[in-house]
Amino acid sequence: MFWVRFLVLALLSQAGVTQTSSSPTHASAPPNPTEEQPPLNTGSLSFPWSHLRLPENIVPLHYHLLLHPNLTILSYIGTVRLELQVQNNTNWVVLHSKGLRITTATVLDQNLAHLSDQVLPVLHNPTHEQVAIFSPRVLTGGQKYFLLLEFGAELGEGFYGFYRSTYRTSTGETRTLASTHFEPTSARMAFPCFDEPSFKANYSISIRRSPAHTALSNMPVDQTVVLDDGLMEDRFAVSVRMSSYLVAFIVCDFRSVSATTASGVKVSVYAAPEKWEQTHYALKAAVKLLEFYEKYFNINYPLPKQDLVAIPGFQSGAMENWGLITFRETSLLYDPTTSSASDRLWVTKVIAHELAHQWFGNLVTMKWWNDIWLNEGFATYMEYISVDTTYPKLRVEDYLLDTCFVAIGRDSLNSSRPISSVAESPTQIKEMFDTVSYNKGACVLHMLRHYLTDQVFQIGIMRYLRRYSYSNARNQDLWDSLANTCSEEEFTSGGHCYSNSQSAKNAYLYAGEHLDLTTMMNTWTLQTGVPLVTVARQGSRLVLKQERFLRTTHPSDPAWPSLQQGYLWHIPLTYRTDTSTSIHRHLMTTLTDSVEVGEEVGWVKVNVDMAGYYLVHYDGPGWDDLIQLLKDNHTALSFMDRTHLIHNAFQLTTAGRLSLDKALDLIGYLRSESHTVPLLQGLAYLEAFYRMVERMDIPDVTQNLSTYILWYFRGVIDRQTWSDKGSVSERRLRSELLSLACHLGDLPCLEQAQRSFTHWLDSNSTLRGTPCPVCASPSTSLPADVTETVYSVGAQEDSGWASLLHIYTLSLSETHKHKILSALASSRDTNKLHRLLELGLEGEVIRTQDLDSLIVMVARNPRGHHLAWSYVQKYWSTLVDKFQLGSFSIRNIIIGTTGQFFSTEELTEVRVFFESIHEQASQLRVTQVAMDNIQKNILWLQRNLGTLRSWLDQQID
């Protein structure tokens, strides 16, 4: 109790009454009662609030937070003094708290005088993660007060709140750090707060630490004080107004590398001391990208510094805390000796994503979590805009189509949801961080940018960011900003918005039609699904029909009409023909429509470069025309158009709308394909079919498909070198193609991989034996692009598997370890797969952060899919305790394991399990997604397996 009381006195002595925008001034502590006062009688008090959302009668203005984490006993104590603005008379302050021991609550007036000489009661509502403090004196509307709370808690074992993490040095020493992760609803696990995005406030944070450690927070250190007990107290500068989920603090012993941007922002990258050499690429990328965003948004980054920190134990990819971005190590650290071209692109994209959040999400925040796509969709899309400009050689545009294909995969299931969806509970809110918010959000913005033109889009988002800086926004606010609509007062006062008269002049016209942006975009954000446009030629006209695309329901099914009821999109159609190089545009706002194309047109390609978020089905001879075009002159279409056709054709076969042999004929031109993206797209479908029949143990189809792939792609396989040479696209193709060839049992591939593996082990002979520093960084490295393939082949032998597991325990590169883990999980020995899962559950050799990935890796192994699912069922409660219900990890585990099932028996087994955990499963949308996925797989087999078998027989003959 002494520590807590000492912290309170220190906090009160640091800060007096201040304006929320200024730095705190030092003042003496307010008078405290000299005698212990009796508590108020709480017997007659009941919790005053029954809703999940907090009342709005009190608004936080400024948090003065003092924390003292103890990395030895793994706990912390703290005090928070909240400056509050009371809107209406009340006796209660209701705010969030989860898992905290609040020992004292005091309400002070504006002069820091106590309102009561009694200990104030703190009531708890654990179900809603709220506490309520009762003041016997009424808090008067229009007045400011201070709430002082003393609290303590253990440093968490998971990945949320204020939690502990560890890392091992090359000498085997285990070191501890403390870090935070608050998004979306976990700031309440670290300190009592108004933990909702609209309650923005300033933060003055102080942290006590030992001299051996470094403390980091959102702002730079303003002052460091040496205390009597030898501890250091870092007092950080007052933050800008921000939401609670963006607050962050870390206590660690990391090293950093720093640089300064052209505008004077200090950028630093932190990592464990022995991984410091892996931080340099991230620093260069962060500086370059931060400078790009300042120019693109025409708004300077508002903080004096930007830290990027690689956390050894981290559940997600990264977190955009304002001024203190935290990353999983694989998302920030880059080691040229072990990181592939794809690894470099990944690191660059994640940094770009998180830095985009400093504007989209931090500067302007969604009003509530139902519109989280305003954060995540924008940040995902800005990855492509920023990296394409700053690192053009990475060819990031090659990956944009795949982002949209992933979104369509989810959106074409009946269990999908609108981009903007209801989310109230913490579990529902966590589930909003999904493919729909990230991928679909990005693809809808891509469509909108092409619809408005780049310049109009950029000006509109600059206006949006300026108009709602340090505030919150909704969907409608974005559409208004993009459509140039605002009041005359806003124009004259803000200077960043057009007047109404100017708005009318600047309204963007699309194919001669006036823009009604709100109506159009509501069809994309407020209703579920993705549209399918069916195209048919009738003379000189192109007849169009739109419907909701579903892969699990066919138009002949009785449920079809009800599933189509009320669906209508405003679709910005684009198309090209063989008679012109122009891109034609038409806004389709009705279920049926038509456009004039001319009698002389031979072929039509709709949705040019897949700029629109919709699929296209070509009725009549349309597909045959395009198949012939690809065979005769595939370069008449862009690589994006070719990729789009391949994707659409195979999606239509899954839905039962196009025969599989037609889709397979479409990719019959791929021997002539020179671009990586369409080549890999076609190959990906063949590989997916192979893995499916391999998993289901259908020997004749498995053998024939393997034979066909290796025969048809023999030329491009043989052209691959086992090196890291070439462009990013060439290196990506090499990595994926050689991996598939070896998996299919291609003898030249297996022999080369085995030779490389044996030579690598022999050249680093210490890797077979006892731990030593050189083991962590082998003197001879494999080419990074083929490392995982070589390891996977080597792991099939007992000695190779054992050597890789040994190396895994010693490696200082998390990217390298991920490649090793993938190889270990490819073993055909189920005993070894069992051991991996056990190690993952223990969390020592294989970190808990990697457990969900490990389970999915094992599930993708034909010998491991039932093993992984059994493991999930057996340890479900443990997994939820480790990762939290609704988290990405839990969703990844559910989808990754059940997605391997293709039979009605497996569907029944999954349904029975979900029923056995009904209380949890009923809170999760992902359980229905999993069931839909299995149903989709079952239907694919029923519709297409026979066709695939017959088609392969013909090809082999």
QUIDA-V73660 format. One record per residue. N is the residue number from 1. NEAR is the number of other C-alpha atoms within 10 Angstrom. D_CENTER is the distance of its C-alpha to the mean C-alpha in Angstrom with 2 decimals. Layout:
N_NEAR_D_CENTER + N_NEAR_D_CENTER
This chain:
1_9_41.13 + 2_7_42.50 + 3_10_39.18 + 4_20_37.73 + 5_14_40.87 + 6_12_40.87 + 7_21_37.32 + 8_22_38.35 + 9_15_41.36 + 10_15_39.43 + 11_24_36.84 + 12_22_39.60 + 13_15_41.57 + 14_18_38.72 + 15_18_38.08 + 16_19_40.39 + 17_17_39.86 + 18_13_37.90 + 19_12_36.58 + 20_20_32.80 + 21_15_32.42 + 22_12_34.72 + 23_16_34.81 + 24_17_36.43 + 25_11_40.06 + 26_13_41.67 + 27_12_44.01 + 28_12_45.92 + 29_16_44.71 + 30_15_45.86 + 31_9_48.67 + 32_10_47.70 + 33_11_49.93 + 34_6_52.11 + 35_7_52.54 + 36_9_50.11 + 37_12_49.98 + 38_10_49.89 + 39_11_46.74 + 40_15_46.90 + 41_10_47.66 + 42_12_44.39 + 43_6_46.10 + 44_5_46.39 + 45_10_42.84 + 46_11_40.05 + 47_16_36.44 + 48_16_36.64 + 49_16_33.37 + 50_11_32.12 + 51_10_28.89 + 52_13_25.23 + 53_16_24.82 + 54_19_26.96 + 55_14_30.19 + 56_11_30.37 + 57_15_33.85 + 58_25_32.72 + 59_20_30.32 + 60_22_29.23 + 61_20_30.26 + 62_25_29.98 + 63_24_28.90 + 64_21_31.05 + 65_21_29.28 + 66_26_31.00 + 67_24_29.55 + 68_22_31.21 + 69_25_29.16 + 70_18_31.37 + 71_19_29.76 + 72_8_32.86 + 73_9_33.05 + 74_17_29.27 + 75_18_29.64 + 76_18_29.77 + 77_24_31.80 + 78_27_31.30 + 79_30_32.65 + 80_27_31.21 + 81_26_33.44 + 82_26_31.96 + 83_26_33.75 + 84_21_33.76 + 85_20_35.00 + 86_20_36.75 + 87_16_36.90 + 88_15_39.32 + 89_14_41.78 + 90_17_40.37 + 91_16_41.11 + 92_19_37.57 + 93_22_34.40 + 94_24_31.43 + 95_21_28.11 + 96_25_25.35 + 97_26_25.88 + 98_23_24.61 + 99_17_26.36 + 100_17_28.31 + 101_15_32.08 + 102_19_33.38 + 103_14_36.91 + 104_17_38.30 + 105_20_37.69 + 106_22_39.79 + 107_26_40.02 + 108_19_41.63 + 109_17_43.02 + 110_16_42.54 + 111_12_45.11 + 112_18_43.31 + 113_15_46.14 + 114_18_45.52 + 115_16_45.81 + 116_16_47.03 + 117_15_48.96 + 118_16_47.49 + 119_18_44.34 + 120_21_41.86 + 121_20_40.43 + 122_18_36.70 + 123_17_35.85 + 124_18_32.73 + 125_17_30.81 + 126_12_28.45 + 127_9_27.30 + 128_18_25.87 + 129_17_25.10 + 130_26_27.65 + 131_22_30.83 + 132_21_33.78 + 133_22_36.42 + 134_24_39.86 + 135_22_42.07 + 136_16_45.74 + 137_12_46.21 + 138_13_44.62 + 139_23_41.87 + 140_15_43.14 + 141_14_41.13 + 142_11_40.82 + 143_14_41.12 + 144_20_38.83 + 145_24_38.70 + 146_25_37.11 + 147_20_35.62 + 148_22_35.92 + 149_21_34.21 + 150_24_34.68 + 151_20_32.23 + 152_21_31.14 + 153_20_28.77 + 154_19_27.83 + 155_26_24.97 + 156_20_22.39 + 157_14_22.05 + 158_19_18.45 + 159_23_15.26 + 160_24_15.71 + 161_25_18.35 + 162_28_20.66 + 163_22_20.52 + 164_24_22.33 + 165_20_21.30 + 166_14_23.62 + 167_17_24.10 + 168_16_27.15 + 169_17_29.24 + 170_19_31.10 + 171_10_34.13 + 172_13_32.49 + 173_8_32.27 + 174_10_29.49 + 175_14_28.28 + 176_16_26.46 + 177_25_24.20 + 178_22_22.72 + 179_25_19.36 + 180_30_17.35 + 181_28_14.03 + 182_22_14.66 + 183_21_11.78 + 184_21_12.50 + 185_23_16.04 + 186_22_17.03 + 187_28_19.05 + 188_24_21.86 + 189_25_21.74 + 190_29_22.75 + 191_30_25.27 + 192_26_26.74 + 193_21_25.20 + 194_27_24.58 + 195_26_20.95 + 196_21_20.05 + 197_23_18.43 + 198_19_21.77 + 199_21_23.77 + 200_24_23.36 + 201_23_25.74 + 202_24_26.85 + 203_27_26.49 + 204_23_29.13 + 205_25_27.94 + 206_26_30.28 + 207_23_29.62 + 208_25_32.34 + 209_20_32.07 + 210_19_34.39 + 211_13_35.55 + 212_9_33.82 + 213_15_30.35 + 214_18_28.34 + 215_25_26.70 + 216_22_23.85 + 217_27_22.58 + 218_27_21.26 + 219_26_24.69 + 220_22_27.22 + 221_17_30.01 + 222_11_32.93 + 223_11_35.38 + 224_14_35.75 + 225_12_38.57 + 226_13_40.28 + 227_10_41.18 + 228_7_44.36 + 229_7_42.78 + 230_11_41.36 + 231_15_37.79 + 232_20_36.00 + 233_22_34.50 + 234_23_32.00 + 235_23_32.07 + 236_21_29.26 + 237_20_29.85 + 238_23_29.17 + 239_25_25.71 + 240_21_25.14 + 241_20_24.49 + 242_25_20.98 + 243_29_19.21 + 244_27_19.40 + 245_26_15.70 + 246_24_15.80 + 247_23_18.77 + 248_27_18.55 + 249_21_21.23 + 250_24_21.79 + 251_24_25.06 + 252_24_25.32 + 253_18_27.64 + 254_20_25.39 + 255_18_26.75 + 256_21_25.45 + 257_16_26.10 + 258_16_26.38 + 259_15_27.17 + 260_14_27.80 + 261_15_26.63 + 262_11_29.32 + 263_12_28.99 + 264_11_29.49 + 265_19_26.10 + 266_17_26.08 + 267_22_22.98 + 268_23_22.81 + 269_29_20.79 + 270_26_21.49 + 271_25_21.55 + 272_24_23.91 + 273_12_27.35 + 274_14_27.71 + 275_21_24.39 + 276_16_25.40 + 277_16_26.39 + 278_21_22.84 + 279_26_21.75 + 280_19_23.78 + 281_18_21.64 + 282_23_18.72 + 283_25_21.40 + 284_15_22.76 + 285_19_19.48 + 286_25_18.52 + 287_20_22.02 + 288_18_22.08 + 289_25_18.83 + 290_25_19.78 + 291_18_23.15 + 292_19_21.83 + 293_21_19.89 + 294_16_23.03 + 295_11_25.07 + 296_16_22.86 + 297_20_22.42 + 298_15_25.92 + 299_13_24.88 + 300_15_25.23 + 301_21_22.61 + 302_14_24.28 + 303_16_24.17 + 304_13_26.52 + 305_19_24.03 + 306_27_20.46 + 307_25_19.67 + 308_28_16.93 + 309_27_17.26 + 310_23_16.48 + 311_27_16.51 + 312_21_18.08 + 313_22_16.63 + 314_24_12.95 + 315_23_10.75 + 316_16_7.11 + 317_15_6.63 + 318_24_7.91 + 319_27_9.12 + 320_25_11.03 + 321_31_14.26 + 322_31_16.95 + 323_27_18.96 + 324_25_17.53 + 325_24_14.03 + 326_30_13.24 + 327_27_11.69 + 328_20_11.96 + 329_25_15.08 + 330_23_13.97 + 331_24_11.54 + 332_32_14.51 + 333_30_17.77 + 334_26_19.61 + 335_21_22.89 + 336_13_24.87 + 337_16_26.89 + 338_21_24.17 + 339_21_21.13 + 340_25_21.19 + 341_20_20.68 + 342_17_17.34 + 343_21_16.37 + 344_21_17.53 + 345_18_15.59 + 346_17_12.29 + 347_22_13.29 + 348_27_14.39 + 349_23_11.35 + 350_20_9.12 + 351_26_12.16 + 352_27_12.57 + 353_27_9.22 + 354_28_10.05 + 355_28_13.65 + 356_28_13.22 + 357_26_11.98 + 358_25_15.41 + 359_26_16.86 + 360_24_14.43 + 361_30_13.60 + 362_26_16.05 + 363_22_19.17 + 364_24_18.65 + 365_29_16.80 + 366_22_16.58 + 367_18_19.64 + 368_17_17.99 + 369_25_14.77 + 370_21_16.00 + 371_23_15.04 + 372_27_11.53 + 373_28_11.00 + 374_28_13.34 + 375_23_10.83 + 376_26_7.53 + 377_26_9.72 + 378_26_11.87 + 379_27_9.69 + 380_28_8.37 + 381_24_12.08 + 382_24_13.47 + 383_24_12.09 + 384_21_14.69 + 385_18_17.37 + 386_23_17.36 + 387_25_17.18 + 388_15_19.65 + 389_13_22.01 + 390_15_21.74 + 391_15_21.39 + 392_11_22.98 + 393_13_23.99 + 394_18_20.46 + 395_17_20.68 + 396_22_17.09 + 397_16_18.52 + 398_17_19.11 + 399_12_15.47 + 400_20_15.08 + 401_20_17.08 + 402_17_15.03 + 403_18_11.92 + 404_25_14.42 + 405_21_16.02 + 406_14_13.05 + 407_25_12.90 + 408_26_16.66 + 409_16_16.59 + 410_23_15.04 + 411_24_16.95 + 412_23_20.21 + 413_25_20.41 + 414_20_22.43 + 415_18_19.94 + 416_23_17.39 + 417_20_17.17 + 418_20_17.57 + 419_28_14.84 + 420_24_16.64 + 421_20_17.47 + 422_15_19.37 + 423_16_17.61 + 424_14_19.98 + 425_14_19.65 + 426_19_17.08 + 427_19_16.20 + 428_20_15.90 + 429_21_13.75 + 430_20_11.21 + 431_21_11.25 + 432_27_10.44 + 433_18_6.67 + 434_20_7.07 + 435_23_8.17 + 436_28_10.68 + 437_28_9.01 + 438_25_6.65 + 439_26_9.13 + 440_31_12.25 + 441_27_11.93 + 442_28_11.87 + 443_27_14.69 + 444_23_16.73 + 445_23_16.67 + 446_25_17.76 + 447_18_20.51 + 448_21_21.49 + 449_16_21.80 + 450_16_24.07 + 451_22_25.91 + 452_20_26.69 + 453_12_27.03 + 454_13_25.13 + 455_10_27.53 + 456_19_27.50 + 457_20_23.70 + 458_17_23.55 + 459_18_26.44 + 460_21_24.98 + 461_18_21.72 + 462_19_23.89 + 463_23_26.02 + 464_24_23.17 + 465_24_21.95 + 466_21_25.56 + 467_21_26.58 + 468_16_23.96 + 469_17_23.58 + 470_19_23.29 + 471_22_23.14 + 472_22_21.13 + 473_21_20.84 + 474_16_20.59 + 475_20_20.19 + 476_13_23.89 + 477_17_23.82 + 478_20_21.68 + 479_21_24.08 + 480_16_27.04 + 481_22_25.96 + 482_24_25.42 + 483_23_28.73 + 484_25_30.62 + 485_21_31.78 + 486_18_32.82 + 487_13_36.04 + 488_14_38.86 + 489_11_38.48 + 490_15_34.87 + 491_15_35.98 + 492_12_38.88 + 493_9_37.27 + 494_12_33.85 + 495_13_34.84 + 496_17_31.44 + 497_26_32.02 + 498_22_34.52 + 499_19_37.45 + 500_15_37.94 + 501_11_40.65 + 502_12_38.55 + 503_15_35.70 + 504_14_38.06 + 505_10_39.12 + 506_13_35.62 + 507_18_34.21 + 508_21_32.62 + 509_12_34.54 + 510_14_32.98 + 511_12_35.73 + 512_10_38.22 + 513_10_36.53 + 514_11_35.72 + 515_16_32.10 + 516_14_31.13 + 517_19_27.48 + 518_16_26.82 + 519_12_28.41 + 520_18_26.63 + 521_19_23.08 + 522_18_23.66 + 523_18_24.17 + 524_23_20.63 + 525_22_18.82 + 526_14_21.24 + 527_18_22.03 + 528_22_20.33 + 529_30_20.22 + 530_26_20.90 + 531_25_24.48 + 532_20_26.76 + 533_25_29.55 + 534_18_32.65 + 535_22_34.96 + 536_19_38.68 + 537_22_41.52 + 538_12_44.61 + 539_13_47.08 + 540_13_45.86 + 541_15_43.03 + 542_17_39.50 + 543_18_39.03 + 544_20_35.53 + 545_18_34.20 + 546_24_30.78 + 547_20_29.43 + 548_23_26.27 + 549_26_25.09 + 550_27_24.91 + 551_25_24.86 + 552_21_26.38 + 553_20_29.24 + 554_14_32.03 + 555_14_34.31 + 556_8_37.14 + 557_9_35.55 + 558_10_37.17 + 559_11_33.84 + 560_14_32.97 + 561_11_34.69 + 562_8_33.06 + 563_16_29.54 + 564_14_30.38 + 565_10_32.07 + 566_11_31.15 + 567_16_28.44 + 568_18_28.93 + 569_25_26.75 + 570_20_27.92 + 571_23_27.06 + 572_22_27.57 + 573_21_29.23 + 574_19_29.99 + 575_16_32.33 + 576_20_34.45 + 577_20_37.79 + 578_15_40.12 + 579_13_42.51 + 580_9_40.42 + 581_9_37.67 + 582_10_36.63 + 583_13_33.51 + 584_16_34.78 + 585_19_32.93 + 586_17_33.44 + 587_19_31.74 + 588_20_32.03 + 589_15_32.33 + 590_13_34.38 + 591_14_34.10 + 592_13_36.60 + 593_15_37.53 + 594_16_39.17 + 595_14_39.49 + 596_12_42.35 + 597_20_41.76 + 598_13_45.36 + 599_11_47.56 + 600_11_47.31 + 601_16_43.56 + 602_14_42.91 + 603_19_39.14 + 604_21_36.33 + 605_21_32.61 + 606_27_30.53 + 607_24_27.07 + 608_19_27.67 + 609_19_24.91 + 610_24_22.69 + 611_23_22.25 + 612_22_22.30 + 613_24_19.94 + 614_25_22.69 + 615_25_24.49 + 616_23_28.12 + 617_21_30.96 + 618_21_34.25 + 619_14_37.19 + 620_11_40.57 + 621_12_40.96 + 622_17_37.76 + 623_21_35.86 + 624_16_39.04 + 625_14_39.45 + 626_21_35.99 + 627_21_36.52 + 628_15_39.79 + 629_19_38.32 + 630_21_35.82 + 631_17_38.73 + 632_11_41.05 + 633_11_38.92 + 634_19_35.18 + 635_15_34.77 + 636_14_36.01 + 637_19_32.38 + 638_14_29.48 + 639_20_27.12 + 640_20_24.44 + 641_22_27.05 + 642_27_28.01 + 643_24_24.49 + 644_23_24.07 + 645_27_27.39 + 646_20_26.51 + 647_20_23.31 + 648_19_25.17 + 649_24_28.16 + 650_22_26.45 + 651_23_24.44 + 652_21_27.84 + 653_19_29.42 + 654_22_26.97 + 655_21_27.95 + 656_21_31.61 + 657_15_32.21 + 658_19_33.06 + 659_18_34.92 + 660_24_33.16 + 661_16_36.03 + 662_16_35.49 + 663_22_31.87 + 664_19_33.11 + 665_14_35.86 + 666_24_33.38 + 667_23_31.88 + 668_16_35.41 + 669_18_35.38 + 670_19_32.69 + 671_14_35.41 + 672_13_35.96 + 673_18_32.32 + 674_12_31.70 + 675_18_28.15 + 676_17_25.37 + 677_22_22.90 + 678_24_25.29 + 679_21_26.86 + 680_18_23.73 + 681_18_22.78 + 682_21_26.21 + 683_19_26.22 + 684_15_22.92 + 685_15_24.66 + 686_17_27.73 + 687_18_25.82 + 688_11_24.08 + 689_17_27.58 + 690_21_28.99 + 691_20_26.59 + 692_20_27.24 + 693_20_31.03 + 694_20_30.96 + 695_19_29.17 + 696_15_31.66 + 697_12_34.53 + 698_12_36.14 + 699_11_38.19 + 700_13_39.80 + 701_21_36.69 + 702_20_34.76 + 703_15_37.57 + 704_16_38.21 + 705_26_34.61 + 706_21_34.35 + 707_17_37.69 + 708_16_36.76 + 709_17_33.49 + 710_17_35.25 + 711_12_38.27 + 712_14_36.61 + 713_15_34.23 + 714_14_36.82 + 715_11_37.39 + 716_15_33.84 + 717_19_33.33 + 718_11_36.56 + 719_9_35.64 + 720_15_32.74 + 721_14_33.56 + 722_21_32.29 + 723_15_31.23 + 724_19_28.60 + 725_12_30.61 + 726_12_29.72 + 727_13_27.10 + 728_19_23.36 + 729_19_23.81 + 730_15_26.80 + 731_24_25.11 + 732_20_22.20 + 733_21_24.90 + 734_25_26.92 + 735_25_24.21 + 736_16_23.29 + 737_21_26.90 + 738_24_28.54 + 739_22_26.11 + 740_21_27.06 + 741_21_30.72 + 742_20_31.03 + 743_18_29.33 + 744_21_31.89 + 745_13_34.66 + 746_17_35.75 + 747_11_38.59 + 748_12_38.45 + 749_22_34.74 + 750_22_35.31 + 751_13_38.34 + 752_15_36.69 + 753_25_33.68 + 754_19_36.12 + 755_13_38.27 + 756_21_35.39 + 757_22_34.25 + 758_15_37.83 + 759_14_38.52 + 760_18_35.42 + 761_19_36.41 + 762_13_40.01 + 763_14_39.17 + 764_17_37.28 + 765_12_39.71 + 766_16_38.68 + 767_22_35.38 + 768_17_37.50 + 769_11_39.13 + 770_8_38.76 + 771_17_35.93 + 772_14_36.55 + 773_15_34.77 + 774_14_35.07 + 775_23_33.16 + 776_18_29.95 + 777_19_30.41 + 778_20_32.55 + 779_11_35.18 + 780_13_34.68 + 781_14_31.20 + 782_20_30.35 + 783_18_28.88 + 784_24_25.13 + 785_26_24.42 + 786_25_26.58 + 787_25_26.15 + 788_24_24.08 + 789_29_26.64 + 790_29_29.52 + 791_25_28.20 + 792_29_27.65 + 793_27_31.25 + 794_26_32.57 + 795_26_30.90 + 796_17_33.06 + 797_14_36.06 + 798_12_36.56 + 799_12_37.33 + 800_20_34.38 + 801_23_31.95 + 802_15_33.60 + 803_17_33.48 + 804_23_29.77 + 805_20_29.09 + 806_18_31.35 + 807_23_29.59 + 808_23_26.21 + 809_18_27.63 + 810_24_28.80 + 811_20_26.23 + 812_23_24.81 + 813_22_22.02 + 814_21_18.85 + 815_21_18.14 + 816_21_21.68 + 817_21_21.33 + 818_17_18.42 + 819_21_20.85 + 820_25_23.61 + 821_23_21.81 + 822_20_21.04 + 823_24_24.73 + 824_29_25.98 + 825_29_24.19 + 826_27_25.96 + 827_24_29.35 + 828_16_31.62 + 829_14_33.11 + 830_16_31.78 + 831_9_33.25 + 832_17_31.00 + 833_25_27.93 + 834_17_29.25 + 835_11_29.57 + 836_22_26.01 + 837_20_24.73 + 838_14_27.26 + 839_16_26.15 + 840_21_22.54 + 841_20_23.83 + 842_13_26.02 + 843_14_23.22 + 844_10_25.63 + 845_15_25.77 + 846_21_22.31 + 847_17_19.99 + 848_23_18.47 + 849_21_14.94 + 850_18_15.69 + 851_25_17.39 + 852_23_14.88 + 853_19_14.56 + 854_24_18.34 + 855_27_19.04 + 856_25_17.27 + 857_22_19.18 + 858_28_22.37 + 859_26_21.80 + 860_22_21.66 + 861_22_24.96 + 862_20_27.87 + 863_19_29.60 + 864_25_26.72 + 865_23_25.12 + 866_19_27.60 + 867_19_27.56 + 868_26_23.82 + 869_22_24.18 + 870_13_27.25 + 871_16_25.47 + 872_19_22.77 + 873_15_25.63 + 874_11_27.69 + 875_12_25.18 + 876_14_23.10 + 877_13_24.15 + 878_12_23.43 + 879_20_19.88 + 880_15_19.27 + 881_12_20.98 + 882_18_18.84 + 883_20_15.35 + 884_19_16.17 + 885_22_16.50 + 886_23_13.64 + 887_22_10.97 + 888_19_8.30 + 889_22_11.07 + 890_21_13.75 + 891_20_12.30 + 892_15_11.72 + 893_22_15.30 + 894_21_16.80 + 895_19_15.61 + 896_22_16.17 + 897_25_19.67 + 898_24_21.00 + 899_22_19.84 + 900_24_22.66 + 901_26_25.36 + 902_22_27.81 + 903_16_30.76 + 904_13_31.96 + 905_10_32.86 + 906_16_29.32 + 907_19_28.13 + 908_12_30.80 + 909_12_29.83 + 910_21_26.21 + 911_15_27.55 + 912_12_30.05 + 913_12_27.50 + 914_18_25.34 + 915_13_28.65 + 916_12_29.50 + 917_13_26.48 + 918_12_26.95 + 919_10_26.37 + 920_15_22.77 + 921_17_22.13 + 922_13_23.43 + 923_15_20.64 + 924_19_17.93 + 925_18_17.19 + 926_21_15.73 + 927_21_19.31 + 928_18_20.64 + 929_21_17.98 + 930_24_19.15 + 931_22_22.74 + 932_22_22.29 + 933_26_20.87 + 934_24_23.94 + 935_21_26.22 + 936_22_24.90 + 937_22_25.66 + 938_18_29.08 + 939_20_29.91 + 940_19_28.97 + 941_17_31.47 + 942_12_34.09 + 943_17_33.82 + 944_16_33.34 + 945_16_34.46 + 946_13_38.10 + 947_15_37.45 + 948_19_35.44 + 949_15_38.30 + 950_13_40.94 + 951_16_39.19 + 952_19_38.78 + 953_15_42.43 + 954_9_43.49 + 955_12_41.50 + 956_12_42.83 + 957_5_46.35
